[in-house]
Amino acid sequence: MAAKPPISAGRSFAPAARTRAAITKRLAAQTGQMSTAVVTEMEARHPWYSQLSAEERSWVNMVANEGINGFVEWFANDTASDLDPARIFNVAPRSLTRKVSLHQTVDLIRTTIDVVEEQIGQLMPRGDRNVLQTAILHYSREIAFASAEVYARAAESRGSWDERIEALIVDAVVRSDANEDLLSRASTLGWHAQAPVVVAIGTMADGDFTGLRKDAEKLGLVAMAALHGERQVIMLSPSSPDAEPDQQASIGWVESLAAHFGPGPIVVGPAVSGLAKASQSARAALSGARSAKAWPEGPRILTAQDLLPERALSGNGQARRELVDLVFKPLADAGGDLLETCVSFSDNGGSVEATARALFVHPNTVRYRIKRIAEVTGYSPNAARDAYVLRLAITLGRQHSH
């Protein structure tokens, strides 16, 4: 399959030929320093890079260097009709696709782009920076698709091609980098763009997702799966495009497919409407997966919301906001001294009588308020885990209020 040429070139960002030529000349003068910075960052950021042989590292470096040179040429051109983004991979032998995985290739591309963006900000004149940083984002998308097509040509079957496209899509969703072109490719795998999606993350099983896809199909689902570091990421969606997001149903799907995960907790993100919003589910699930070790007593299958306290304590801003918006604010807005009662009940070790004495009310009033707290927030002060969530939400809410 021939790679598609980029949809735009330098003229799109710097229409005046003289201006574009001047920027290109200044950019070309910095490519050597950029290439060196990319190698340094690869060594620092990716352990797998250091594990390659010297020859294999040189191939990777050549691809990165060709990518930078290709960007200069791409930016300089009036038209993209004669430029093939897959060309940058031609400097390395085809056997490199067996040594460096697609996921690692995505790492290579992302690192190169990150470094080039940073170097543009440091090395280029201020007047050149905005146009070049916008251009590098467009160019990086074309290279990302080119990498998938290179791996597709190296694959021996249509199934392998699907797996690599899957890996690219899942990686983009996890990194919140999905765009319309990428989402359109998902349709070739049977995905409906507007159907509900849920992301589940756990430890890696055997790395073979064939059985997972078959079992998901039996449940009336479409599944995408890929490895993300030491974890595996699974995206599930109903085969019917008319289904509505259903968190409880999503948990049931994951329970049915739990055997395809490795040991340890499985964290389920919120069900969202459409693949374009899948990153929301992925971010929450990934945050939960990173924080789940702080609650080893928890069940094997957890929702990201189950782990709001652990996520908040690990610094996740979304979890902090949810605790404030979904727990503290409803409690404070409900009135009826519910907030004061919740704090006092916690301070008095969950004793109704001690709380009643502290608040100068009848014990039945305390019992009524505790029931109201559960109705308003969904968390009962009588349950130890819920009480923990309530107290942390109140602490964060009070901090947020001052």
N, C-alpha and C positions, 0 to 999 in steps of 0.2 A: 504494500500500500504506500503510495507516494505521500510524502508529508505536504500539508497545505502551506502555502507561503503566508507570511504575516499579513494581517489585514491592513496594516499601515506602515509607513516608514517615516524618515526624518522630516519630510516636507509637512507632515501633519502637525508637527510640533514647532518647527521653525521654517515657515513658508519662504522667507527670503533666502535665496541661494547664497548670497554673500555672508549673511549672518550664520547660516548653517555651516558653511565652510570654515568660518572662523572658530565656531564652537568645536567642530570636529577636529580641527588642528590642535586645539588646546587639550581636548579629550585624549587624542591619540598619544600625546606626549606623556600622559600619565598612566598608560596601560601597563607598563612594566611594574610600576609601584603597586598598582592595583592587583596584579597577578601575585606578587609576593605577599601582599596582605591577605589574599584569599587562602593561600597555602598555610600561612600562620594560623588563620582562624579555623581552617579545617582540622589542623592538628589539635587545637585547643578545644574545639566543640564536639568532635565526633571520634569516639574511641575506635570505631571500626576502621577509620582511615589509617591509623598507626599500625593496624594489624595486617594491612596489605603488604605485599612484597614491594621492594624498591621499584621494580619495573611497573607494577600495577599502580603505585602511587604516581609514577611519572606519567602514565596514561591519563589518570584522573586530572593531574595538573595540566596536561595538554588540552583536555576537554574544557577545563575552566578557562584557560588562557584563550582558547579559540572562541569561547563564548563571549569573552570581553572584546576580543577583536571583531567578532561578528556584530556586537552591539555598535561599535564605532562605525563599521561599514553600513549597517542597517540605518543608523541615524543619518549618515551622510547622503543616502540615496534619495532621489526624487520619487522613486516608485519601488514597491516591494516585489514586483512581478518576477524578477530574476533571482530573488533571495530565498533560499530554503533554510529554515531554522534547524532542520535536522542535520545540516551539513557539519555543525560543530562536533557531532559524534563520529564523523568519518575519520578524524585524526587518530582514533584509537581502534584497535582490532575488534572484530565482533565478539571475540571471546571475553571481552570485558563485561558483557552483559551476564556472563555466568559467574563472574567474580564479584561484581558490584550489583546489588539488587536494585529494583525500581525505587524502593523506599530510600535507599542510600543515594540513588541518583537525584531524587527529589531533595534530599538533604544537601547534596552538592550544589544544585541549582539555587536553592534558597540561600545557602551561605554565600555563594558568589554574588547574588543579587544584593543581599544585605551589606556585604563589604563594599560593593561598587557604590551603593547608595551612600554609605558612610564616607567613602573616599571622595565622592562628588562634593559632599558637604564640606570636606576638609581641604581639598586640593583645587577645586575649580572656582573661578571668580563668582561672586555673588549673583551677577547677572545671568550666569549660565545654569545655576543650580536648579531652579524650578522646572525649566524646560527639560533638563536631563533627567531629573528624578521622576517626572511624569513619563518620559519616554522609556525609562528602564522598567517601569511597572508594566507597560504594554508589551515590551520585548520579552519580559520574563514569562508572561502567560504563553506566548508563542513557543518559547523554549520548553516550557513544562509539557505542552501538548506534543512537541516534537520528541521529547524523551519517551513519552508513552508509545508513540508510533515506532520509535527505534526498537523498543522492547517487544512491541507486537510483531515486528518483522523477524525478531530473533526467536519468537515463540514457535512451537511446532504445531500448535492446534488453535482452533477458535476459542477453546476453553481457556487456554493460557492467556490469550489476548483479553478475554473478559476479566480474568483475575487481575490483570495489570491495570486495566481501566478502573476496576473496582478499587484497587489499592490507591490509585490516584485520586479518585472521588472521595474515598473515606479520609485520606490524608488531608485533602482540601477542606473537608467538613470539620475535622478536628482542629485544624489551624485557622478556622473561620476565614478561609480564602476561596470559598466556592463562588464561581461566577456563572453567568448565563450559558456560556459555551460548555462549561464543565457539566452543568445540570442537564443540558440537552443530550450530552453523551450518556447520561444515566438512563434516558428513555430507551436506548438500544439494549439495555439490560433488563427491560421489563418494568422499569419504575415509572409510576405516574407522578408527575411533578407536584400535584396538589394533594396527593394522598397523605394521611398522617404518617409521621416518622417518629421512631424512638431509638435512642442510642444506648447500648449497654456495653460496659467495659469491665473486664476481669483479667485474670492471669491467662497466659497462653496455654493451650492444651497441646495438640500435636502439630499445629500449624497448617493442617489440612482442613479446609472448610467445605469439602464436597458433601460430607454427611450433614453438616449444618444446613446447607442450602436445600438438601432433599427433605430434611425434617421440617424446615420452615415452610416449604411448599405444601407439605401435607397439612399444615395448619392454616393454609390459605394466605401465606405471607410471602413476600419477596425479601431476600436477605442480601446484604453486602457485608463483607468482612475483610479485615486487614490487620496486620500487626502494627503496633505503635510502640516501639521500644520493646519492653518486656511484657507489655499488655496486648490484648487483642480487643479490637473495637468491632462491634457488630451493630449494623443498622437494620432495623426491621420496619416493614411497611405492609399494610394489607394489600392484597391483590386488587381489591376493588377501589377505584379512585373516589367513590362517593362516601367512604367511611369517615367517621368523625374521630378526632383524637380522644382516646380513652386510656387514662393512666392505669386503671385497674386491669383492663384487658392487656395492656402492655406488660405489666408485671407477670400476668399469666403466661404470655408468650415466652418470656425469659425463663420462667420456671420450667416450661416444657423443653427448653433448649439448654438448660443448665449443664447437662452432661457434656456439652461441647466446649465448656470452659475448663480451665485448670483449677487447682485448689484455691481456696480463699474467697473473699467476698466478690459479688458481682453487683455493680452499681448501675441502676437504671435511671437515665435522665428523664426529664418531663416529656410527655407526648406533645408533639408540635404539628401544626398543619402545614405540610408541604416540605419538600426537600430543601427549599431555599432557607427555611428556618431551622434546619437540622443542626446547625452549629450551636444553637441555643441549648439543645438537648445534649450535644457532645461536650460543651464547656462544663455544664453542670455535672455530667457523669464523670468526666475526667477529674474535676475538682473533688468529687466524692471518692473516686478511686484512690486519689493521692492521700485523702484524709481518713479513709476507712480503718487504717491500722490503729487509730486512736480509740476505736470502739471495737475491740476484739470480741466482746461479748455479744455483739449484734448478730442478727440473722445472716445467712449466706447471701440472700438476695435483698438488697437495700435500694431504696430510691435516693436520689440526690437530696430530696427534702428530708429524708430520715437522718441525713448526716449534716443538717444545717449547723448545729453547734460546732462540730469538728471542722467543717469548712470555714466557718466564721473565725474560729480560733487560729486557723492556719493562714488567715489573712485574705480569704476570698471575699471581695467586695460585694458580689451578688448575694452571697449567703447572708452577709450582714444586713444588706438592704431588705432581704426577704424577712428576716427575723423582726426587723423594725416595722416594716409595712404590713406584714401579715399577722403578727402576734402582738407587738407592743402597742401600735397605734389603735387597733380595734379594742384592745383592753382599756387603754386610756380614754378612748372616745365613748366607751359604753357607760361610763359614769358609775353611779351606785357604789362607789368605794371598792370596786372590784380590784383595781390596781393595788390599793393599800392592803386589801385583804390577802391578795396573792403573795405580797412581800412578807406580811406578818405571818402567814401560814408557813412559809418557807423558813422564816427566822425562828419559829417556834417548833421546828422539827416535825411539822405535819400534824400537830395536835390541835383538834378543833377547840377543845376546852381552853387551852393556853392562848390560842388566837382570840377567842371570845373575850377572855379576861383582858388581853392587851388592847383590844379595840372597844371594850366596854359595851359589848353587844351580847345577845343571847346566842348560845351555840347553834341553834337552828338557823339563825341569820347567817352564820359562817357557812353552814352546810349549803344553804341556798346560794350564797355567793360563789362557793366553789363549783356548784353545778352550773351557774351562769358563766363562770370563767371558761369552763370546758365548752359550753355552747358557743361562746363568742370567739374563742381562739382555736378550738379543735384540740386543745391540750388540757389534760386534767391535772390539777395540783396534787391529786391523790396518787398518781403514778410517778414513780421515781424518775424515769426518763423524761416524761412530760414536764415534771417540775424543774428539771435541769434546763430544758428548752425555754420554759417560761422565765426562769431567773436570768438566763443569759440574754434573752430578748429584752427584758426590762433594763438590764445594765446597758446594753447597746442603745436602747431607745433613750435612756436618760443622757447618755453621752451625746447622742445625736441632737438632743433638744437644747444643749448648752454650747 
